[in-house]
Amino acid sequence: MAEKRDFLRLGDLSLGEHRELRHRARVLKERRAHGVVDTSLAGKTLALIFEKPSTRTKLSFEAAITQLGGGAISIGGADSQMSRGETLADTARVVSRYADAIVFRTFGHDRLEELARAATAPVINGLSDQAHPVQLLADLMTVEEKLGKISGVAIAFVGDGTSNMAASWMEAAALFDFDLRIGAPAAYTPPTPMKSVTVAESAHDAVKGADVVVTDVWTSMGQEKESADRVRALRPYQVNRELLSFASKNAIVMHCLPAHRGEEITGDVVDGPQSVVLDEAENRLHAQKALLEHLLTQDAPKPARYPK
């Protein structure tokens, strides 16, 4: 039996695997648009253990496994025996007997790693405090879809540079050779920026000439008590029409959603012509289909164009 593969961070896949995944995701998207039914994961079961609320991650993974012929079982943290003291290790070992893969959405990244160590089924990071790699699979697919490439593209992330999304964008920049600028106040800059990342305290400097402008909520789950302080500090980093005017004329705007209109982004931008947030959200489905195929089949379908 092949050794199980986890996907906890972007770097858990090679560059070649990432390229194949994006290609396969585009093929699966095109096939679905043509009404083709794929059953590459028939008989497979995906378990979703979510300790944090979710709309897109939960629905997109459930839809992905279902549309590939498999099935999903979802359980909230409060509904599991973990809420009554069962260990992560015991949970991981038992769920691995029921399911072919596990998506775990949690708080501390250490919890994710602990569950992955004990599980005998592949574990996928559905979001942790340190990373959101499945969102980046969709985001990178969207950038390539809209701009034709990823390498060499100028991307500005504006807002909380200490967030899990900022961390995953930084990891992506190091892996995929694009220019990432993070615009954030001093208290919210990443602790260890990489050589491929420029940090600017001015939102305008970060966005100037950018091909992609990305933002995320200012207050993540578990940070609600800090909300008022965060809003005050991050207000100058709102993505609005004035800030967007500093970006490239044809720049696209991305947000992983949910969006708080009037806080990190204005309604006229997130709902405007440069926004690709709905394409980005849809691409969660296709990118995760490709990921599930890759992790769950030893002979995953080779990338191939859908016949015209």
Backbone torsions as a table, in degrees:
resi	resn	phi	psi	omega
1	MET	NA	136.9	-179.8
2	ALA	-66.1	146.9	178.4
3	GLU	-65.8	138.1	-177.3
4	LYS	-70.0	147.8	179.1
5	ARG	-115.0	133.0	173.5
6	ASP	-102.3	159.6	174.0
7	PHE	-130.5	88.8	-177.9
8	LEU	-103.2	-28.0	177.0
9	ARG	-141.7	163.7	-179.9
10	LEU	-58.2	-36.5	-176.7
11	GLY	-69.7	-3.6	176.0
12	ASP	-73.2	-10.9	174.3
13	LEU	-115.5	147.8	177.0
14	SER	-75.6	166.3	177.8
15	LEU	-60.6	-38.9	178.2
16	GLY	-64.2	-40.5	177.7
17	GLU	-64.6	-40.4	177.3
18	HIS	-61.3	-43.0	179.2
19	ARG	-62.8	-43.3	178.9
20	GLU	-64.3	-39.5	179.2
21	LEU	-63.0	-45.1	-179.8
22	ARG	-64.8	-38.2	178.7
23	HIS	-66.0	-45.7	179.7
24	ARG	-62.9	-38.3	178.4
25	ALA	-61.6	-40.7	178.0
26	ARG	-65.4	-39.8	178.1
27	VAL	-62.9	-45.7	-179.8
28	LEU	-63.7	-37.3	177.8
29	LYS	-64.0	-44.2	179.9
30	GLU	-66.8	-41.4	179.6
31	ARG	-62.9	-42.1	177.7
32	ARG	-62.8	-39.2	178.6
33	ALA	-63.2	-28.2	178.3
34	HIS	-91.0	4.7	177.2
35	GLY	80.4	14.4	179.5
36	VAL	-78.4	133.7	178.2
37	VAL	-100.3	123.5	178.8
38	ASP	-103.8	140.4	-179.4
39	THR	-128.0	34.6	-175.8
40	SER	-64.5	-21.3	-179.8
41	LEU	-116.6	29.5	176.8
42	ALA	-57.8	133.0	179.5
43	GLY	85.4	-4.8	179.5
44	LYS	-89.9	146.8	179.1
45	THR	-122.4	132.5	178.5
46	LEU	-110.9	126.4	176.4
47	ALA	-101.1	132.5	178.0
48	LEU	-115.4	117.1	177.8
49	ILE	-111.8	111.5	-172.4
50	PHE	-119.7	114.7	174.9
51	GLU	-94.8	-4.8	175.8
52	LYS	-124.9	150.3	177.7
53	PRO	-61.5	155.5	-179.1
54	SER	-159.3	143.9	168.5
55	THR	-114.1	-65.2	-173.5
56	ARG	-68.1	-44.2	-177.5
57	THR	-63.5	-46.5	-178.7
58	LYS	-64.6	-52.1	-176.1
59	LEU	-66.9	-39.5	-177.1
60	SER	-67.9	-38.0	177.4
61	PHE	-70.5	-40.5	177.9
62	GLU	-62.8	-43.9	179.0
63	ALA	-65.8	-39.7	-177.1
64	ALA	-61.1	-51.0	-177.9
65	ILE	-67.4	-35.4	179.9
66	THR	-67.3	-44.4	-178.2
67	GLN	-69.2	-16.7	175.9
68	LEU	-98.7	11.5	172.7
69	GLY	96.6	-1.3	-179.7
70	GLY	-99.8	-162.0	-179.0
71	GLY	-140.9	160.8	-178.4
72	ALA	-126.1	146.7	173.1
73	ILE	-126.3	124.6	-178.4
74	SER	-113.2	142.8	176.2
75	ILE	-145.5	134.2	176.4
76	GLY	-84.4	153.2	-179.2
77	GLY	-55.7	-39.2	-178.7
78	ALA	-71.1	-18.4	-178.6
79	ASP	-92.6	-7.9	-177.1
80	SER	-97.8	167.2	177.8
81	GLN	-70.7	-10.9	174.4
82	MET	-61.4	-30.9	179.2
83	SER	-69.4	-13.3	179.5
84	ARG	-113.3	14.8	172.0
85	GLY	108.6	-3.9	177.5
86	GLU	-64.3	141.4	-176.1
87	THR	-74.0	156.7	174.3
88	LEU	-60.6	-39.7	-178.3
89	ALA	-62.7	-45.4	178.6
90	ASP	-63.6	-41.9	178.1
91	THR	-60.0	-46.7	-178.4
92	ALA	-61.2	-43.5	-177.4
93	ARG	-67.0	-39.1	-179.7
94	VAL	-71.3	-47.6	-178.5
95	VAL	-61.4	-32.9	177.8
96	SER	-63.4	-23.9	176.8
97	ARG	-78.6	-19.9	-177.1
98	TYR	-99.2	-30.1	-169.7
99	ALA	-126.6	157.3	-179.9
100	ASP	-87.8	-18.6	176.8
101	ALA	-156.7	158.0	-178.0
102	ILE	-128.7	130.3	169.0
103	VAL	-103.6	124.2	-177.7
104	PHE	-119.5	124.3	178.2
105	ARG	-117.1	117.2	-169.2
106	THR	-146.5	-172.4	179.8
107	PHE	-93.1	-86.8	-176.9
108	GLY	-67.2	136.3	179.3
109	HIS	-64.3	-24.8	177.9
110	ASP	-64.1	-32.4	176.7
111	ARG	-65.8	-41.1	178.1
112	LEU	-61.1	-46.8	-178.8
113	GLU	-65.6	-37.2	178.6
114	GLU	-64.5	-43.6	179.0
115	LEU	-65.1	-41.0	-179.0
116	ALA	-64.2	-37.1	179.4
117	ARG	-63.2	-36.5	-176.2
118	ALA	-85.5	-26.3	-175.5
119	ALA	-72.7	143.6	172.3
120	THR	-99.5	-8.8	172.8
121	ALA	-95.9	151.4	177.1
122	PRO	-57.2	139.3	179.4
123	VAL	-113.8	134.5	-179.9
124	ILE	-116.2	133.7	177.0
125	ASN	-75.8	108.6	177.0
126	GLY	-86.8	0.4	175.6
127	LEU	140.3	131.8	170.9
128	SER	-135.9	175.0	-179.7
129	ASP	-64.6	-20.5	-175.9
130	GLN	-104.4	-13.7	-174.6
131	ALA	-162.8	151.9	173.9
132	HIS	-138.2	66.8	-170.9
133	PRO	-66.9	-31.2	179.9
134	VAL	-67.4	-29.7	174.9
135	GLN	-66.7	-38.9	179.6
136	LEU	-67.4	-31.9	175.1
137	LEU	-57.2	-44.8	179.9
138	ALA	-70.7	-39.5	-178.4
139	ASP	-64.4	-44.9	179.8
140	LEU	-66.7	-38.1	174.8
141	MET	-59.7	-40.9	-178.7
142	THR	-68.4	-42.5	177.4
143	VAL	-59.1	-47.7	-179.5
144	GLU	-63.9	-38.5	180.0
145	GLU	-64.0	-42.4	-174.5
146	LYS	-86.0	-34.7	-174.3
147	LEU	-109.5	-8.8	176.7
148	GLY	86.6	-7.1	-179.6
149	LYS	-163.5	168.2	173.6
150	ILE	-116.9	-47.2	-179.3
151	SER	-58.5	132.1	176.7
152	GLY	85.5	-6.7	-179.1
153	VAL	-75.7	144.3	177.2
154	ALA	-96.3	117.3	-176.2
155	ILE	-120.3	130.6	178.0
156	ALA	-111.5	124.9	172.2
157	PHE	-106.0	120.9	-173.9
158	VAL	-118.1	127.1	178.7
159	GLY	135.0	-132.2	-177.3
160	ASP	-81.8	102.4	-178.7
161	GLY	-75.7	-2.3	177.4
162	THR	-99.5	2.7	-174.6
163	SER	-76.5	166.0	176.8
164	ASN	-64.4	-33.3	177.9
165	MET	-67.6	-43.1	177.1
166	ALA	-60.7	-40.6	179.7
167	ALA	-62.5	-41.9	180.0
168	SER	-70.9	-34.8	174.7
169	TRP	-64.5	-38.5	177.9
170	MET	-65.2	-42.1	177.0
171	GLU	-62.3	-40.8	179.3
172	ALA	-63.3	-40.5	-179.4
173	ALA	-61.4	-40.5	179.3
174	ALA	-67.4	-33.9	-176.9
175	LEU	-81.8	-38.3	-167.4
176	PHE	-111.9	9.5	169.1
177	ASP	59.7	53.7	170.0
178	PHE	-123.9	164.7	-176.3
179	ASP	-90.0	112.5	-179.7
180	LEU	-108.2	125.5	173.1
181	ARG	-113.6	130.9	177.1
182	ILE	-108.8	119.9	176.5
183	GLY	-101.7	113.4	-174.9
184	ALA	-156.9	150.3	173.9
185	PRO	-68.1	161.4	-173.3
186	ALA	-54.1	-37.8	-177.5
187	ALA	-72.3	-12.1	-176.0
188	TYR	-125.1	28.6	175.7
189	THR	-90.2	150.8	-178.5
190	PRO	-64.2	143.5	-175.9
191	PRO	-67.7	-34.4	-177.2
192	THR	-134.2	74.4	178.5
193	PRO	-61.6	143.5	-178.6
194	MET	-88.3	169.3	-176.8
195	LYS	-64.9	-22.4	-179.7
196	SER	-87.4	5.2	-174.0
197	VAL	-121.4	132.8	173.8
198	THR	-108.4	131.4	178.6
199	VAL	-108.0	128.7	179.9
200	ALA	-129.2	136.4	176.3
201	GLU	-77.3	-16.9	178.1
202	SER	-94.4	124.8	176.6
203	ALA	-62.4	-36.8	-179.8
204	HIS	-63.6	-41.2	178.9
205	ASP	-64.3	-37.8	-179.2
206	ALA	-67.2	-39.6	-172.8
207	VAL	-85.8	-20.4	-173.8
208	LYS	-54.0	117.9	177.9
209	GLY	74.3	6.8	-176.7
210	ALA	-69.1	145.5	175.9
211	ASP	-86.4	-24.3	-178.3
212	VAL	-137.0	132.3	175.6
213	VAL	-117.2	122.3	-175.5
214	VAL	-119.7	139.9	170.4
215	THR	-141.9	173.0	-179.9
216	ASP	-150.8	169.9	179.9
217	VAL	-57.2	149.4	179.5
218	TRP	-82.3	-24.8	-179.3
219	THR	-122.8	108.7	-179.2
220	SER	-84.1	169.2	179.1
221	MET	-60.0	129.7	-177.3
222	GLY	96.9	-7.1	-178.7
223	GLN	-111.4	16.1	-172.4
224	GLU	-57.4	-33.6	-179.0
225	LYS	-68.2	-19.0	-179.9
226	GLU	-94.2	1.6	-169.0
227	SER	-54.9	-48.8	-176.4
228	ALA	-61.9	-43.1	178.9
229	ASP	-65.0	-39.5	-179.3
230	ARG	-65.8	-43.4	179.8
231	VAL	-60.9	-43.2	179.7
232	ARG	-62.8	-44.8	-176.1
233	ALA	-71.6	-34.3	-172.4
234	LEU	-97.5	-4.2	-178.9
235	ARG	-51.9	-40.9	179.2
236	PRO	-67.2	-6.3	-177.1
237	TYR	-106.2	15.3	176.6
238	GLN	-63.9	135.6	175.4
239	VAL	-85.8	106.1	-180.0
240	ASN	-130.8	-178.2	-176.7
241	ARG	-60.8	-40.9	-178.1
242	GLU	-63.1	-46.0	179.2
243	LEU	-65.9	-41.3	-178.1
244	LEU	-63.5	-25.1	179.9
245	SER	-64.8	-18.6	178.1
246	PHE	-81.8	-16.2	-178.9
247	ALA	-79.1	174.4	174.5
248	SER	-56.9	148.0	-177.0
249	LYS	-54.6	-37.4	-177.5
250	ASN	-103.5	23.8	-178.7
251	ALA	-62.3	147.5	174.1
252	ILE	-104.3	153.0	-178.6
253	VAL	-113.9	131.9	-177.6
254	MET	-125.8	148.3	176.9
255	HIS	-156.4	131.2	-175.0
256	CYS	-75.4	-10.3	179.2
257	LEU	67.0	149.9	6.1
258	PRO	-75.1	148.3	179.8
259	ALA	-99.8	140.1	173.9
260	HIS	-104.4	90.0	-177.7
261	ARG	-59.3	132.9	-177.3
262	GLY	93.9	-10.7	173.2
263	GLU	-106.1	-97.1	-174.8
264	GLU	-72.2	-17.6	-179.5
265	ILE	-152.3	147.1	178.8
266	THR	-89.3	155.7	-177.9
267	GLY	-61.7	-36.7	-177.7
268	ASP	-69.7	-19.2	176.9
269	VAL	-89.5	-49.9	-177.1
270	VAL	-66.0	-27.0	177.9
271	ASP	-102.9	7.9	-174.6
272	GLY	-88.9	-179.7	-173.6
273	PRO	-68.8	-20.6	-180.0
274	GLN	-90.8	-7.4	-179.0
275	SER	-78.0	135.7	176.8
276	VAL	-121.5	25.8	-171.7
277	VAL	-64.2	-32.3	-179.7
278	LEU	-75.7	-37.0	174.1
279	ASP	-63.3	-41.5	178.2
280	GLU	-59.8	-44.3	179.3
281	ALA	-65.8	-42.6	178.8
282	GLU	-62.5	-38.1	-176.6
283	ASN	-67.3	-14.8	170.4
284	ARG	-55.7	-43.9	-178.4
285	LEU	-59.1	-51.2	-173.0
286	HIS	-72.7	-40.6	179.0
287	ALA	-64.4	-39.2	-179.1
288	GLN	-74.3	-29.3	171.1
289	LYS	-59.0	-48.5	-179.3
290	ALA	-62.7	-39.4	178.7
291	LEU	-64.0	-46.3	179.7
292	LEU	-61.5	-43.2	176.3
293	GLU	-57.6	-45.1	-175.9
294	HIS	-63.5	-40.2	-176.9
295	LEU	-81.8	-24.8	-170.7
296	LEU	-107.3	-5.9	178.7
297	THR	-127.2	129.7	178.7
298	GLN	-71.3	-25.7	179.3
299	ASP	-121.4	59.8	-179.3
300	ALA	-55.3	144.9	-179.1
301	PRO	-52.5	132.4	177.9
302	LYS	-70.9	141.5	178.8
303	PRO	-55.0	130.0	179.6
304	ALA	-151.6	143.1	-180.0
305	ARG	-71.0	142.0	174.1
306	TYR	-72.9	128.4	-176.0
307	PRO	-63.6	133.0	178.4
308	LYS	-74.0	NA	NA
